[in-house]
Amino acid sequence: MRHAQARPDMTAMIWDGGERSWGDFDLRVNRTVRLLRGAGLAAGDAVALMCPNRPEFVEIFFACWRSGLRITAINWRLTGEEAGYILGDCQARVLLVHAECAEAALEAAKVAPLLERTFWIGAPIEGAEPYDEAMSGLSGDPIEDPVVGSYMLYTSGTTGRPKGVRRDKQPARSPLRDAAIASGSFRPGEDMALLTGPAYHAAPLALNILIPMNAGAGLVIMDKWDAEETLALVERHSITHTHMVATMFHRILALDYEIRQKYDLSSMRWLLHGAAPCPVHVKQAMIEWLGPVVYEYYAGTEGGCFFVDSKVWSSKPGTIGQPFGDQHALILDDDGNELGPNEHGKIYMESPTDAPFEYFGDPEKTKNAYHGEFFTLGDIGYRDQDGYYFLSGRTAELIISGGVNIYPQEIDDALLSHPDVVDACTVGAPNEEWGEEVVSVIQLADGVIPNPEITDALMAHAAGRLAAYKRPRRIEFDDALPREPTGKILRRTVRERYWAGMDRRI
């Protein structure tokens, strides 16, 4: 790694309880390469990793990339059954697992027929070998025959079983990577990035770890995210770059004004967000507070090409921007016909021709994702008359009431603009006459009590912002709504409350 040669004594990683220089980081990566090769793995073989946000996660990932291996990072919060499906499906021969995940990993290993060896991190796990001990005795000299590896991450499974997103090689060009590097203006040896989200997820992995570190930025690792601690770390380590999701924005803004003002955040130059839609008023508040350092992208594990900076977004509130560089996008109807400005349809993005993705082991799902050289994440949106794109919702989340398509994200955004609402999730519930009716489940701000008055106020708030057919027919309340660690609302989980026991789901 060139940064280890140029700046061996400078800090590569900081975490709660320690830090590591670029030189030491490079040594450990090389030792891990030799450990994996010594375990019988060759280029193209599969490795699985179950580990919280820890320095070992980062070094193991870079080691696989340096040795031609295909690594799958598994959500360490999954149950043993859920992790077992991925561990078996990705065809891993070696598993590296942190002690925090021991119970799920042991159960998962039972249904992974190709698994040969397991290494533990942090504390002993029955039947596993010690990673640090096995690696530390090996040479840390540069690898003479490095081979570029790959990673296969799994979709979140919001529309069924998670699927591995696989490429045989990394594309020569990546619109999101190009946009991140261009907007990030990285200064090797000076910048510090903050890892805020779970490293097993595609966005934090690429945008908090891989892109900044490959550009020479040091990395500060948060194991568990906390709003005020985020601000404290930005000040303490002069953080310049980070990636967040809308839920994090919302919770930071919910801090007392005095708390937010006591931290010096002037080092921050690049605050990237995506992974889940951000209500307009929340993003406006972040830009007003921090200045034009907020950038947004639209992408998934499969890829993406939309990017927008604060200045352009402020002139087009709510936009996900335009395709970056020379990339193209389409809005298509259900028959594959291209739609014009302000017509809602499925968003398709150009795929790298040198490295198209596939859903591992699912050619039918792969085929359905593509339209020629363009692919879709299943999201609905439109392009305005100036060529800027906006999201409406997901096909899988669509509410069909009386034959009319309703996109729940639009309703969520309207309700989230009310000061008493902390979180919102709108779903379609069964209705004998209309097929589905619109129901919004609300998490209220601290101190606000659910009662008929607040329900009426929220109904009136929605009425001033939504067409009559989109407005909630019912508003219900919950102490907290289910979200993935990435911030994505688990709409299917909420929807299931209303469809449990029904013979139909639509």
Buried (B, 14 or more C-beta within 10 A) or exposed (E): BEBBEEBBEBBBBBBEEEBBBBBBBBBBBBBBBBBBBEBEBEBEBBBBBBBBBBBBBBBBBBBBBBBBBBBBBBBBBBEBEBBBBBBBBBBBBBBBBBBBBBEBBBBBBEBBEEBEBBBBBBEEBEEBBBBEEBBEEBEBEBBEEBBEBBBBBBBBBBBEEBBBBBBEEBBEBBBBBBBBBEBBEBEBBEBBBBBBBBBBBBBBBBBBBBBBBBBBBBBBBBBEBBBBBBBBBBBBBBBBBBBBBBBBBBBBBEBEEEEBEEBEBEBBBBBBBBBBBBBBBBBBBBBEBBBEBBBBBBBBBBBBBBBBBBEBBBEBEBBBBBBBEEBEBBBBEEEEEEBEEEEBBBBBBBBBEEBBBBBBEBEEBBEEBBBEEBBBBBBBBBBEEEEBBBBBBBBEBBBEBEEEBBBBBBBBBBBBBBEBBBBBBBBBBBBEEBBBBBBBBBBBEEEBEBEEEBBEBBBEBBEEBBEEEBBBBEBBBBEEBBBBBBBBBBBBBBBEEBBEEEEEEE
